[in-house]
Amino acid sequence: MITASQLRAARALVGMDQKTLAEKAGVSLPTIQRMEASQGNVRGVVDTLTKIISALDAAGVELIGENMPSYGTGRGVRLKSPPE
């Protein structure tokens, strides 16, 4: 799963606007806008999500799942658990 915040952050890390991501993923701009405006996990057709993740991966973004290690060697960011 990818959250709307992760999607926006992933684009920002590589300096990509919504229109460019839509073009590289082969999806419509309104689809990207809707996904980024959603709350929590992004919902959509699996094929569409796969295209978006593939486009981000090709741009150099490693998406890290919850409680998963990062295998990349570049710089990046990760959210910490909120303080209790």
The first five atom37 places (N, CA, C, CB, O) and aatype in JSON, in Angstrom:
{
  "aatype": [12, 9, 16, 0, 15, 5, 10, 1, 0, 0, 1, 0, 10, 19, 7, 12, 3, 5, 11, 16, 10, 0, 6, 11, 0, 7, 19, 15, 10, 14, 16, 9, 5, 1, 12, 6, 0, 15, 5, 7, 2, 19, 1, 7, 19, 19, 3, 16, 10, 16, 11, 9, 9, 15, 0, 10, 3, 0, 0, 7, 19, 6, 10, 9, 7, 6, 2, 12, 14, 15, 18, 7, 16, 7, 1, 7, 19, 1, 10, 11, 15, 14, 14, 6],
  "atom_mask": [
    [1, 1, 1, 1, 1],
    [1, 1, 1, 1, 1],
    [1, 1, 1, 1, 1],
    [1, 1, 1, 1, 1],
    [1, 1, 1, 1, 1],
    [1, 1, 1, 1, 1],
    [1, 1, 1, 1, 1],
    [1, 1, 1, 1, 1],
    [1, 1, 1, 1, 1],
    [1, 1, 1, 1, 1],
    [1, 1, 1, 1, 1],
    [1, 1, 1, 1, 1],
    [1, 1, 1, 1, 1],
    [1, 1, 1, 1, 1],
    [1, 1, 1, 0, 1],
    [1, 1, 1, 1, 1],
    [1, 1, 1, 1, 1],
    [1, 1, 1, 1, 1],
    [1, 1, 1, 1, 1],
    [1, 1, 1, 1, 1],
    [1, 1, 1, 1, 1],
    [1, 1, 1, 1, 1],
    [1, 1, 1, 1, 1],
    [1, 1, 1, 1, 1],
    [1, 1, 1, 1, 1],
    [1, 1, 1, 0, 1],
    [1, 1, 1, 1, 1],
    [1, 1, 1, 1, 1],
    [1, 1, 1, 1, 1],
    [1, 1, 1, 1, 1],
    [1, 1, 1, 1, 1],
    [1, 1, 1, 1, 1],
    [1, 1, 1, 1, 1],
    [1, 1, 1, 1, 1],
    [1, 1, 1, 1, 1],
    [1, 1, 1, 1, 1],
    [1, 1, 1, 1, 1],
    [1, 1, 1, 1, 1],
    [1, 1, 1, 1, 1],
    [1, 1, 1, 0, 1],
    [1, 1, 1, 1, 1],
    [1, 1, 1, 1, 1],
    [1, 1, 1, 1, 1],
    [1, 1, 1, 0, 1],
    [1, 1, 1, 1, 1],
    [1, 1, 1, 1, 1],
    [1, 1, 1, 1, 1],
    [1, 1, 1, 1, 1],
    [1, 1, 1, 1, 1],
    [1, 1, 1, 1, 1],
    [1, 1, 1, 1, 1],
    [1, 1, 1, 1, 1],
    [1, 1, 1, 1, 1],
    [1, 1, 1, 1, 1],
    [1, 1, 1, 1, 1],
    [1, 1, 1, 1, 1],
    [1, 1, 1, 1, 1],
    [1, 1, 1, 1, 1],
    [1, 1, 1, 1, 1],
    [1, 1, 1, 0, 1],
    [1, 1, 1, 1, 1],
    [1, 1, 1, 1, 1],
    [1, 1, 1, 1, 1],
    [1, 1, 1, 1, 1],
    [1, 1, 1, 0, 1],
    [1, 1, 1, 1, 1],
    [1, 1, 1, 1, 1],
    [1, 1, 1, 1, 1],
    [1, 1, 1, 1, 1],
    [1, 1, 1, 1, 1],
    [1, 1, 1, 1, 1],
    [1, 1, 1, 0, 1],
    [1, 1, 1, 1, 1],
    [1, 1, 1, 0, 1],
    [1, 1, 1, 1, 1],
    [1, 1, 1, 0, 1],
    [1, 1, 1, 1, 1],
    [1, 1, 1, 1, 1],
    [1, 1, 1, 1, 1],
    [1, 1, 1, 1, 1],
    [1, 1, 1, 1, 1],
    [1, 1, 1, 1, 1],
    [1, 1, 1, 1, 1],
    [1, 1, 1, 1, 1]
  ],
  "atom_positions": [
    [[0.83, -1.19, 0.0], [0.0, 0.0, 0.0], [0.87, 1.24, 0.0], [-0.94, 0.0, 1.2], [1.97, 1.24, 0.56]],
    [[0.38, 2.29, -0.62], [1.05, 3.58, -0.63], [0.03, 4.62, -0.16], [1.62, 3.92, -2.06], [-1.13, 4.59, -0.56]],
    [[0.48, 5.53, 0.67], [-0.42, 6.58, 1.14], [-0.3, 7.81, 0.24], [-0.11, 6.95, 2.6], [0.66, 7.96, -0.52]],
    [[-1.29, 8.67, 0.33], [-1.27, 9.91, -0.44], [-0.05, 10.74, -0.07], [-2.56, 10.72, -0.2], [0.57, 11.35, -0.94]],
    [[0.3, 10.76, 1.19], [1.49, 11.51, 1.64], [2.76, 10.94, 1.03], [1.6, 11.49, 3.17], [3.63, 11.7, 0.6]],
    [[2.87, 9.62, 0.98], [4.04, 8.99, 0.36], [4.12, 9.34, -1.12], [3.99, 7.47, 0.54], [5.21, 9.6, -1.64]],
    [[2.99, 9.33, -1.79], [2.96, 9.64, -3.21], [3.43, 11.07, -3.46], [1.55, 9.44, -3.77], [4.24, 11.31, -4.35]],
    [[2.92, 12.02, -2.67], [3.35, 13.41, -2.82], [4.83, 13.57, -2.5], [2.52, 14.33, -1.92], [5.55, 14.27, -3.21]],
    [[5.28, 12.91, -1.43], [6.69, 13.0, -1.04], [7.6, 12.37, -2.08], [6.9, 12.33, 0.32], [8.68, 12.9, -2.37]],
    [[7.2, 11.25, -2.64], [8.01, 10.57, -3.66], [8.2, 11.48, -4.87], [7.35, 9.24, -4.08], [9.3, 11.57, -5.41]],
    [[7.13, 12.14, -5.29], [7.24, 13.07, -6.41], [8.18, 14.21, -6.07], [5.85, 13.62, -6.78], [9.02, 14.61, -6.88]],
    [[8.05, 14.74, -4.86], [8.87, 15.88, -4.44], [10.35, 15.51, -4.4], [8.43, 16.37, -3.06], [11.2, 16.32, -4.76]],
    [[10.66, 14.29, -3.97], [12.06, 13.86, -3.88], [12.79, 13.91, -5.22], [12.13, 12.47, -3.32], [13.99, 14.17, -5.27]],
    [[12.06, 13.65, -6.28], [12.69, 13.65, -7.61], [12.3, 14.89, -8.42], [12.3, 12.39, -8.38], [12.6, 14.96, -9.61]],
    [[11.63, 15.85, -7.78], [11.28, 17.09, -8.45], [10.32, 16.92, -9.62], [0.0, 0.0, 0.0], [10.45, 17.58, -10.65]],
    [[9.36, 16.03, -9.44], [8.42, 15.72, -10.52], [7.05, 16.31, -10.19], [8.31, 14.17, -10.74], [6.56, 16.16, -9.07]],
    [[6.44, 16.99, -11.15], [5.1, 17.5, -10.91], [4.06, 16.43, -11.25], [4.84, 18.79, -11.73], [4.4, 15.39, -11.82]],
    [[2.82, 16.7, -10.91], [1.76, 15.71, -11.14], [1.6, 15.37, -12.61], [0.45, 16.22, -10.58], [1.38, 14.21, -12.96]],
    [[1.7, 16.37, -13.47], [1.51, 16.15, -14.9], [2.59, 15.21, -15.44], [1.53, 17.48, -15.66], [2.29, 14.32, -16.23]],
    [[3.82, 15.42, -15.03], [4.92, 14.58, -15.49], [4.75, 13.14, -15.01], [6.27, 15.13, -15.02], [4.96, 12.2, -15.77]],
    [[4.36, 12.97, -13.75], [4.13, 11.62, -13.24], [3.02, 10.94, -14.03], [3.78, 11.66, -11.73], [3.13, 9.77, -14.38]],
    [[1.95, 11.66, -14.3], [0.85, 11.09, -15.07], [1.33, 10.63, -16.44], [-0.29, 12.11, -15.23], [0.99, 9.54, -16.89]],
    [[2.13, 11.46, -17.1], [2.65, 11.1, -18.43], [3.56, 9.89, -18.36], [3.41, 12.27, -19.04], [3.44, 8.97, -19.18]],
    [[4.48, 9.87, -17.4], [5.43, 8.76, -17.28], [4.74, 7.46, -16.89], [6.51, 9.1, -16.26], [5.18, 6.38, -17.29]],
    [[3.66, 7.55, -16.12], [2.93, 6.36, -15.69], [1.87, 5.93, -16.71], [2.27, 6.61, -14.34], [1.36, 4.82, -16.64]],
    [[1.55, 6.8, -17.65], [0.52, 6.48, -18.62], [-0.88, 6.5, -18.03], [0.0, 0.0, 0.0], [-1.74, 5.7, -18.42]],
    [[-1.1, 7.42, -17.08], [-2.43, 7.58, -16.48], [-2.84, 9.04, -16.63], [-2.42, 7.14, -14.96], [-2.04, 9.88, -17.04]],
    [[-4.08, 9.34, -16.3], [-4.55, 10.71, -16.46], [-4.12, 11.59, -15.28], [-6.08, 10.74, -16.6], [-3.9, 11.11, -14.17]],
    [[-3.99, 12.89, -15.55], [-3.66, 13.84, -14.5], [-4.72, 13.84, -13.39], [-3.53, 15.25, -15.09], [-4.34, 13.87, -12.22]],
    [[-6.02, 13.82, -13.72], [-7.02, 13.76, -12.64], [-6.87, 12.53, -11.74], [-8.41, 13.77, -13.24], [-7.21, 12.58, -10.55]],
    [[-6.36, 11.43, -12.28], [-6.14, 10.23, -11.47], [-5.07, 10.51, -10.41], [-5.71, 9.02, -12.36], [-5.26, 10.18, -9.24]],
    [[-3.96, 11.13, -10.81], [-2.9, 11.48, -9.86], [-3.44, 12.46, -8.83], [-1.67, 12.08, -10.6], [-3.2, 12.31, -7.63]],
    [[-4.17, 13.47, -9.29], [-4.72, 14.48, -8.38], [-5.65, 13.85, -7.36], [-5.45, 15.55, -9.17], [-5.6, 14.18, -6.17]],
    [[-6.51, 12.94, -7.81], [-7.45, 12.27, -6.91], [-6.72, 11.43, -5.88], [-8.43, 11.39, -7.69], [-7.05, 11.44, -4.7]],
    [[-5.71, 10.69, -6.34], [-4.95, 9.83, -5.42], [-4.23, 10.66, -4.37], [-3.94, 8.97, -6.2], [-4.23, 10.3, -3.19]],
    [[-3.62, 11.76, -4.78], [-2.88, 12.59, -3.84], [-3.78, 13.36, -2.88], [-2.01, 13.55, -4.58], [-3.34, 13.76, -1.8]],
    [[-5.03, 13.56, -3.26], [-5.97, 14.28, -2.4], [-6.68, 13.36, -1.41], [-7.0, 14.99, -3.25], [-7.37, 13.84, -0.5]],
    [[-6.51, 12.05, -1.58], [-7.2, 11.1, -0.7], [-6.59, 11.11, 0.7], [-7.15, 9.69, -1.3], [-5.49, 11.61, 0.91]],
    [[-7.32, 10.54, 1.62], [-6.85, 10.41, 3.0], [-6.35, 8.98, 3.22], [-7.98, 10.77, 4.01], [-7.02, 8.02, 2.81]],
    [[-5.21, 8.84, 3.85], [-4.68, 7.51, 4.13], [-4.18, 6.8, 2.9], [0.0, 0.0, 0.0], [-3.57, 7.41, 2.02]],
    [[-4.44, 5.5, 2.83], [-3.97, 4.69, 1.7], [-4.65, 5.11, 0.4], [-4.22, 3.2, 1.97], [-5.85, 5.37, 0.37]],
    [[-3.86, 5.17, -0.66], [-4.38, 5.49, -1.98], [-5.2, 4.31, -2.47], [-3.23, 5.83, -2.98], [-4.79, 3.16, -2.36]],
    [[-6.36, 4.62, -3.01], [-7.21, 3.57, -3.57], [-7.25, 3.74, -5.08], [-8.66, 3.62, -2.96], [-7.21, 4.85, -5.6]],
    [[-7.33, 2.63, -5.76], [-7.4, 2.69, -7.21], [-7.26, 1.31, -7.8], [0.0, 0.0, 0.0], [-7.08, 0.32, -7.08]],
    [[-7.33, 1.26, -9.09], [-7.17, 0.0, -9.81], [-5.71, -0.45, -9.65], [-7.54, 0.16, -11.33], [-4.79, 0.36, -9.76]],
    [[-5.51, -1.71, -9.38], [-4.17, -2.25, -9.13], [-3.23, -1.93, -10.29], [-4.24, -3.76, -8.9], [-2.08, -1.57, -10.06]],
    [[-3.7, -2.06, -11.51], [-2.87, -1.78, -12.67], [-2.4, -0.32, -12.67], [-3.64, -2.09, -13.97], [-1.25, -0.04, -13.01]],
    [[-3.27, 0.59, -12.29], [-2.92, 2.0, -12.23], [-1.88, 2.26, -11.15], [-4.17, 2.86, -11.98], [-0.9, 2.97, -11.39]],
    [[-2.08, 1.69, -9.99], [-1.12, 1.84, -8.9], [0.24, 1.28, -9.3], [-1.63, 1.15, -7.63], [1.28, 1.86, -8.99]],
    [[0.23, 0.15, -9.98], [1.48, -0.48, -10.43], [2.21, 0.43, -11.41], [1.2, -1.84, -11.07], [3.43, 0.56, -11.34]],
    [[1.48, 1.05, -12.32], [2.1, 1.97, -13.28], [2.74, 3.16, -12.58], [1.05, 2.46, -14.29], [3.84, 3.58, -12.94]],
    [[2.05, 3.69, -11.58], [2.57, 4.86, -10.86], [3.81, 4.48, -10.08], [1.5, 5.44, -9.91], [4.81, 5.21, -10.1]],
    [[3.77, 3.36, -9.39], [4.93, 2.91, -8.62], [6.1, 2.61, -9.54], [4.58, 1.66, -7.78], [7.24, 2.93, -9.21]],
    [[5.85, 2.03, -10.69], [6.91, 1.74, -11.66], [7.54, 3.03, -12.18], [6.36, 0.92, -12.83], [8.76, 3.1, -12.34]],
    [[6.71, 4.04, -12.44], [7.23, 5.32, -12.92], [8.1, 5.99, -11.86], [6.08, 6.26, -13.32], [9.14, 6.57, -12.17]],
    [[7.68, 5.91, -10.61], [8.48, 6.48, -9.52], [9.77, 5.7, -9.34], [7.67, 6.49, -8.21], [10.83, 6.29, -9.1]],
    [[9.69, 4.39, -9.45], [10.88, 3.55, -9.34], [11.89, 3.9, -10.45], [10.5, 2.05, -9.41], [13.08, 4.0, -10.19]],
    [[11.4, 4.07, -11.67], [12.27, 4.42, -12.79], [12.92, 5.79, -12.59], [11.49, 4.4, -14.1], [14.0, 6.06, -13.11]],
    [[12.24, 6.65, -11.82], [12.78, 7.99, -11.54], [13.76, 7.97, -10.37], [11.65, 8.95, -11.24], [14.39, 8.99, -10.07]],
    [[13.9, 6.8, -9.71], [14.87, 6.67, -8.63], [14.31, 6.66, -7.23], [0.0, 0.0, 0.0], [15.05, 6.84, -6.27]],
    [[13.0, 6.45, -7.11], [12.37, 6.45, -5.79], [12.2, 5.01, -5.29], [11.01, 7.16, -5.84], [11.68, 4.16, -6.01]],
    [[12.64, 4.76, -4.07], [12.39, 3.46, -3.42], [11.28, 3.66, -2.41], [13.69, 2.9, -2.73], [11.45, 4.39, -1.43]],
    [[10.14, 3.03, -2.65], [9.03, 3.11, -1.7], [9.23, 2.04, -0.63], [7.65, 2.93, -2.42], [9.42, 0.86, -0.94]],
    [[9.19, 2.45, 0.61], [9.45, 1.55, 1.73], [8.15, 1.28, 2.46], [10.52, 2.16, 2.7], [7.47, 2.2, 2.92]],
    [[7.81, 0.01, 2.57], [6.58, -0.37, 3.27], [6.75, -0.29, 4.77], [0.0, 0.0, 0.0], [7.87, -0.24, 5.29]],
    [[5.63, -0.29, 5.46], [5.61, -0.25, 6.92], [6.42, -1.41, 7.5], [4.16, -0.29, 7.44], [6.21, -2.56, 7.13]],
    [[7.32, -1.11, 8.4], [8.18, -2.09, 9.09], [9.05, -2.91, 8.14], [7.31, -3.03, 9.9], [9.44, -4.03, 8.45]],
    [[9.35, -2.33, 6.98], [10.2, -3.02, 6.01], [11.55, -2.32, 5.93], [9.53, -3.05, 4.62], [11.63, -1.1, 6.07]],
    [[12.62, -3.09, 5.71], [13.94, -2.48, 5.57], [14.1, -1.8, 4.22], [15.05, -3.53, 5.76], [13.39, -2.11, 3.26]],
    [[15.03, -0.87, 4.16], [15.36, -0.23, 2.89], [16.59, -0.9, 2.34], [15.58, 1.31, 3.07], [17.57, -1.11, 3.06]],
    [[16.56, -1.25, 1.07], [17.69, -1.92, 0.45], [18.49, -0.99, -0.45], [17.2, -3.11, -0.35], [19.5, -1.39, -1.03]],
    [[18.04, 0.25, -0.56], [18.74, 1.22, -1.4], [20.0, 1.72, -0.74], [0.0, 0.0, 0.0], [20.21, 1.54, 0.46]],
    [[20.82, 2.36, -1.53], [22.07, 2.9, -0.98], [22.11, 4.42, -1.05], [23.25, 2.33, -1.73], [23.06, 5.03, -0.57]],
    [[21.09, 5.02, -1.64], [21.06, 6.48, -1.74], [20.44, 7.11, -0.5], [0.0, 0.0, 0.0], [20.04, 6.43, 0.44]],
    [[20.39, 8.42, -0.54], [19.77, 9.14, 0.56], [18.27, 9.03, 0.46], [20.2, 10.62, 0.56], [17.73, 8.76, -0.61]],
    [[17.61, 9.23, 1.56], [16.15, 9.16, 1.56], [15.59, 9.61, 2.88], [0.0, 0.0, 0.0], [16.32, 10.05, 3.77]],
    [[14.29, 9.5, 3.01], [13.63, 9.86, 4.25], [12.66, 8.75, 4.62], [12.89, 11.22, 4.13], [12.19, 7.98, 3.78]],
    [[12.38, 8.7, 5.9], [11.44, 7.7, 6.4], [10.75, 8.29, 7.62], [12.16, 6.34, 6.75], [11.4, 8.97, 8.42]],
    [[9.47, 8.06, 7.76], [8.75, 8.53, 8.94], [9.04, 7.62, 10.13], [7.23, 8.59, 8.66], [9.07, 6.4, 10.01]],
    [[9.26, 8.25, 11.26], [9.43, 7.48, 12.51], [8.06, 7.25, 13.13], [10.39, 8.22, 13.51], [7.09, 7.93, 12.78]],
    [[8.0, 6.31, 14.04], [6.76, 6.11, 14.78], [6.52, 7.35, 15.63], [6.81, 4.83, 15.67], [7.46, 7.92, 16.18]],
    [[5.27, 7.78, 15.76], [5.0, 8.95, 16.59], [5.34, 8.67, 18.05], [3.53, 9.36, 16.46], [5.17, 7.55, 18.53]],
    [[5.83, 9.7, 18.76], [6.18, 9.49, 20.17], [4.94, 9.13, 20.98], [6.84, 10.74, 20.76], [3.84, 9.6, 20.69]],
    [[5.14, 8.32, 21.97], [3.99, 7.9, 22.8], [3.8, 8.81, 23.96], [4.17, 6.49, 23.31], [2.88, 8.6, 24.76]]
  ]
}
